[in-house]
Amino acid sequence: MRLLPVTVESWAWSRQGKFRSENQDSYLNWAKHMLWMVADGVGGSDHGGLASKCIARFLMRVPRPESLDDHVEKTMHSLRKANDLFRRQEKEKGTTAASTVVALLIHENSGACLWAGDSRCYLFRDGVLYQCTKDHTLRQEKIDTGALTAPEARRMVRGNIITNAVGIRDDLRTEEVRFAVHAGDRFLLCSDGLSNSITPEAITAYLNTTSATEAVEKMTRALNEMAQLDNITFVAIFISKPA
């Protein structure tokens, strides 16, 4: 029996932190093309904000895919073009531009998540919240190598230093996970401004709603009551299937 393609509702929100000179986050909410993205400019680079916006522009040129493999390859081609541009500008002009990225791609009943950096993808399925991505940070690196335990790493003063992003090396390195997409799945893409502000338990509660719009509205109301020092950007994607 032929599987029916999924249908989605998605909604996004972005806000500049109180003590930030600019919002260096960007997002792509492209349900028609089954492509969503969050990028967070790396603060140590000269043009982090421009880098995240450039990634969004490159991804908006991704042609309609014929399969999930095709979707991933075309998306990676655009990310590599952005990476090549940032590296070329550094060599020619001496200016640095880098950004984290996390992207969700869906084709029919299959999905893939690509990322570099600490922007995250969460999946809420059957009452359970899963973190699909693993942060590319000094903190996570210490945990992975066994140098520190998770509680010890959480106390690191500079543990959030980014160890991977688009634009930091000539050869772009991304990680990828693939999965089946089920009716009722809810995804959340976010910059670290969100994941550092609210707990996984709170994210679970917000995603356990009837629509992406409602989830985003509840999160924004909660965030508006916080100091919100960092830029925060997120995209909620709710999956259903045709009747």
NORKARA-V943821 format. One record per residue. N is the residue number from 1. RES is the residue in one small letter. PSI is psi in whole degrees, 0 to 359 (none if undefined). D_LAST is the distance of its C-alpha to the last C-alpha in whole Angstrom. Layout:
BEGIN
N|RES|PSI|D_LAST  N|RES|PSI|D_LAST
END
This chain:
BEGIN
1|m|136|16  2|r|132|14  3|l|138|12  4|l|143|10  5|p|150|11  6|v|159|10  7|t|155|10  8|v|159|13  9|e|131|15  10|s|151|19  11|w|149|22  12|a|161|26  13|w|142|29  14|s|141|33  15|r|141|36  16|q|138|40  17|g|155|42  18|k|325|45  19|f|26|47  20|r|139|46  21|s|336|47  22|e|161|44  23|n|108|40  24|q|7|40  25|d|151|36  26|s|158|34  27|y|162|30  28|l|121|27  29|n|87|24  30|w|70|22  31|a|325|19  32|k|328|18  33|h|1|21  34|m|48|19  35|l|125|23  36|w|148|24  37|m|146|28  38|v|133|30  39|a|142|34  40|d|112|37  41|g|134|40  42|v|124|43  43|g|332|46  44|g|352|49  45|s|161|48  46|d|326|50  47|h|58|46  48|g|319|43  49|g|317|42  50|l|325|42  51|a|315|41  52|s|321|37  53|k|323|37  54|c|320|38  55|i|317|35  56|a|318|33  57|r|318|34  58|f|318|34  59|l|334|31  60|m|349|30  61|r|1|31  62|v|124|29  63|p|160|28  64|r|130|24  65|p|160|24  66|e|344|24  67|s|173|23  68|l|319|23  69|d|316|27  70|d|320|27  71|h|314|26  72|v|315|28  73|e|317|31  74|k|323|30  75|t|316|30  76|m|324|33  77|h|317|35  78|s|320|34  79|l|322|35  80|r|323|39  81|k|319|40  82|a|316|39  83|n|316|41  84|d|320|44  85|l|313|44  86|f|319|45  87|r|321|48  88|r|319|49  89|q|324|50  90|e|319|51  91|k|325|54  92|e|325|55  93|k|348|55  94|g|10|55  95|t|144|52  96|t|144|49  97|a|126|46  98|a|153|43  99|s|144|40  100|t|165|37  101|v|142|34  102|v|131|30  103|a|139|28  104|l|128|24  105|l|135|22  106|i|137|19  107|h|116|18  108|e|246|15  109|n|21|15  110|s|152|19  111|g|163|21  112|a|148|24  113|c|129|26  114|l|142|30  115|w|158|33  116|a|120|36  117|g|206|38  118|d|12|37  119|s|141|34  120|r|161|31  121|c|125|27  122|y|148|26  123|l|125|23  124|f|114|22  125|r|128|20  126|d|42|20  127|g|3|23  128|v|136|25  129|l|128|26  130|y|139|27  131|q|112|29  132|c|337|28  133|t|160|31  134|k|127|35  135|d|137|37  136|h|79|40  137|t|165|43  138|l|323|46  139|r|310|45  140|q|326|43  141|e|319|45  142|k|323|48  143|i|315|45  144|d|323|44  145|t|352|48  146|g|8|49  147|a|328|51  148|l|151|50  149|t|165|48  150|a|314|45  151|p|321|47  152|e|318|49  153|a|327|47  154|r|339|46  155|r|359|49  156|m|133|50  157|v|320|51  158|r|37|50  159|g|342|47  160|n|9|44  161|i|129|46  162|i|132|44  163|t|355|45  164|n|141|42  165|a|166|40  166|v|121|40  167|g|356|43  168|i|347|46  169|r|159|47  170|d|323|47  171|d|105|44  172|l|131|41  173|r|123|40  174|t|160|36  175|e|160|34  176|e|138|31  177|v|147|28  178|r|155|25  179|f|159|22  180|a|147|19  181|v|127|16  182|h|150|14  183|a|134|11  184|g|350|13  185|d|142|16  186|r|127|18  187|f|151|21  188|l|120|24  189|l|138|27  190|c|154|30  191|s|168|34  192|d|345|36  193|g|325|37  194|l|311|34  195|s|337|34  196|n|351|38  197|s|328|37  198|i|156|35  199|t|160|35  200|p|326|32  201|e|321|31  202|a|319|31  203|i|318|28  204|t|314|26  205|a|320|27  206|y|324|25  207|l|343|22  208|n|56|22  209|t|182|20  210|t|342|17  211|s|158|17  212|a|323|19  213|t|315|21  214|e|319|22  215|a|314|23  216|v|318|25  217|e|319|27  218|k|319|28  219|m|318|29  220|t|323|31  221|r|318|33  222|a|318|34  223|l|326|35  224|n|342|37  225|e|357|39  226|m|166|40  227|a|325|43  228|q|70|41  229|l|325|43  230|d|161|41  231|n|143|39  232|i|131|35  233|t|137|32  234|f|156|29  235|v|126|25  236|a|134|22  237|i|118|19  238|f|130|16  239|i|138|13  240|s|181|9  241|k|153|6  242|p|145|4  243|a|none|0
END
